[in-house]
Amino acid sequence: MLFEILVYGGVASAVYAMLAIGLTLIVGLARVFNMAHGAFYMLGAYGVFTCSVFLELPLSLAVVVSLLAVALIALVIERVCLRPLKGSLEGTLFITLILALFFEEIIHLAFGPAARATPAFLSGRMVLGGTSVPAQRMLVVFVSLIIILGLWLFISRTKIGGAILSVSQDPEAASLMGINATRMIVLVNGIAACLAALSGILVAPFLSSSPTMWVMPLIKSFTIVILGGLGSVGGSILAALILGYSETMVAFLISPRISELVTLIILFLVIVLRPAGLMGAKTEA
Amino acid sequence: MKRMKGLFQFPVLSAICLSIGLLLSGMLQSELQASEKEFRIGVVTSFKMECGTATLKAAEMASEEINAQGGILGHQIKIFSGNSESDPEKGIMALKRLVEKDKVHVLLGGASSGVVLAQMDYLKNYNIIYLAVGPSSPLIAKKVAENYDKYKYEFRPFVNALDVCKTLVGDELSLLVKLGYKKFAILAEDAAWNRGLVKYIEANLPKEGGEVVTTVGFDPKTIDFAPVFAKVTASKADVAIPIIAHSDTITIYKQWHGMKPPFRMVGINNPGMNAKYWEQTGGACESEVNVTWGVILRAKITEKSIPFFDKYSKKYDEAPHACGSTGYDAVYILAEAVERAKSFDTGALINALEETNYTGSSGRFVFDKKTHDAIFGSIEYCPLLVTQWQEGGKFELLLPKEIATSEYQDPPWLK
């Protein structure tokens, strides 16, 4: 049982990390709580389903097409909905929530309410420490590790990454330094949407796709961003591990019925005890 | 000459009004005469559920056939529909509209037990018969038995969940016990409908030689079943008995198939009771054993089963749902009862329906006089079917033995 917790907890943490990192970048950079973030997760999954099952594209091509489509949608949303409402927290919250509900309805109308089965990228199982794990689940862990490492290198070692950090820390100073903040925000929106879509693409083969699949990932993303500290990528990774393993341990050792409560309890405790999050600045009176 | 009063002061105008009046009354008379030659069936069901849409399609197909043969006692059947949206209040409103506005003569449908239980309270006032297709709650039969005078208008040519329990344990699980698999784990979603069923299995499976080693409950909104399957594996069960209706069963089977744990899946999977399930799960339902009823696969339950299956499949480009064949049979049961009673009178029809002995596509329908439930669970009446998806997407019938098309097969990784 312990090895199963280790493996399945790792899978959950990997997915949560990919979902949350994108959101924390947007929150840190653009100060926007994008409620459509979960919808990108859903659109990624349905994109691959449509491309591979209906258009009969090879899976790898289906992934690329789906990611590009979601990124394009995210960029259009940024330009048309978010940029005009810049500075209005309530405005961006509401408009992105409406968009998320809109996408859900579109998917519902196009595909119906029933869950859809997406083909797996890998079939077969791996036996680790006596535990049989589907290869598709291990793929999630490997891809997530590569993506997160790649993103960290991009942010910390490249000029553009440095520009993103500058804008997130002090947009005015960055602007004075000649950094185009708007362009950085557009880039981060695209990256965040792709990360969310990729999460949906990777889990769809074993979790199925349904029109309401965006809700829990959105709640978990926000929980992780708040737990980790707004704008902190390292904090989001740590928070993803905490949430992923907490849920898995509760599900395996106590009951699967109450594992979803873990997210809500953690959210409550963070807001009450440490609102700045694990790696955010402490708020002083 | 006395001065004419009122409209008759104006002779031309009054002549015109009189003519219009006569014309309208003639038209109205014709309308009444036309509707009197119609036998109106109101299909009140939930079009959110596949059962509902299948019931309507089947009712329309049956009515077309009967009308082509001259109708019922010279009356052409006309179908009207109302959508309950699986909500009791909306179900009552739809029922009222069908009776008061569309002036239907009988009702058919239901789909959801909660809706039908609410609608039953209106039948006596409207003096109208209701053939319930879709709801399986034992409470429906209990209502009729305990208050016959008020609820005698309801008849159910559909399965009672208690019949399903008996077939599940006595036939389906017993089959696995006879093959040497003795340890069972119950996998039940948290829902009111299956609590009695879980208790029934725990109490009666040992009588068949099986042992319930664990019962694992889960929230219907669960999406990751790895912990659930881990508990079943830890219990060393040979067989998991899924008792599921509202959960995402496609995900359950995909994950079961992906993880390939050392247990079989043999139970009740309500969403899986359709011929499209192989395609919906991408083949992950291979070796799943389920209990179902009606003509959902091309099997010769009666002489009428395969012709019905073929015609429905061709007409609607899909295999029928369980509510499809029972809905189709319900219209014929009604027609046959009217022919025997030689009357559309509700009282006469109730008596005629109680004497029903009709062989339809789903089986031979005989109603219990106390509960007005059709007898299900026996090859002599309407059999319950134990089905299995097998390699290559073949949907096979394991029981009853008399009409079986194949034998049980283990999951590929356990062979």
Contacts between the chains, C-beta under 8 A, distances in Angstrom:
chain1	res1	chain2	res2	distance
A	1	B	230	6.6
A	1	B	234	6.7
A	4	B	226	7.3
A	4	B	230	5.4
A	8	B	224	7.8
A	8	B	226	5.0
A	8	B	227	7.5
A	12	B	224	7.5
A	114	B	250	7.4
A	114	B	271	7.9
A	114	B	280	6.8
A	115	B	248	5.0
A	115	B	250	4.4
A	115	B	251	6.1
A	115	B	280	7.9
A	116	B	250	7.7
A	116	B	280	7.9
A	117	B	250	5.9
A	117	B	254	6.0
A	117	B	280	6.5
A	117	B	281	5.7
A	117	B	282	4.0
A	117	B	284	7.1
A	119	B	282	6.7
A	120	B	258	7.1
A	125	B	258	7.7
A	125	B	259	7.4
A	125	B	260	6.1
A	132	B	259	6.5
A	132	B	260	6.5
A	132	B	261	7.4
A	133	B	259	7.7
A	134	B	255	7.9
A	134	B	258	3.9
A	134	B	259	5.7
A	134	B	260	8.0
A	136	B	258	6.4
A	137	B	258	7.8
A	205	B	254	7.5
A	205	B	258	8.0
A	206	B	251	7.6
A	206	B	254	6.0
A	206	B	255	5.6
A	206	B	258	5.6
A	207	B	223	5.2
A	207	B	224	6.8
A	207	B	251	5.9
A	208	B	223	7.6
A	208	B	248	6.1
A	208	B	250	5.2
A	208	B	251	4.2
A	208	B	254	6.3
A	210	B	248	6.9
A	213	B	223	7.9
A	216	B	223	7.6
A	248	B	227	7.3
A	251	B	224	7.6
A	251	B	226	7.9
A	251	B	227	3.6
A	252	B	227	4.7
A	252	B	230	5.9
A	252	B	231	7.9
A	255	B	217	7.6
A	256	B	216	7.7
A	256	B	218	5.0
A	256	B	219	7.3
A	256	B	222	6.0
A	256	B	225	7.7
A	256	B	227	4.6
A	256	B	228	5.2
A	256	B	231	7.9
A	257	B	190	6.7
A	257	B	217	6.1
A	257	B	218	6.1
A	257	B	219	5.3
A	259	B	227	7.2
A	260	B	219	7.2
A	260	B	221	7.5
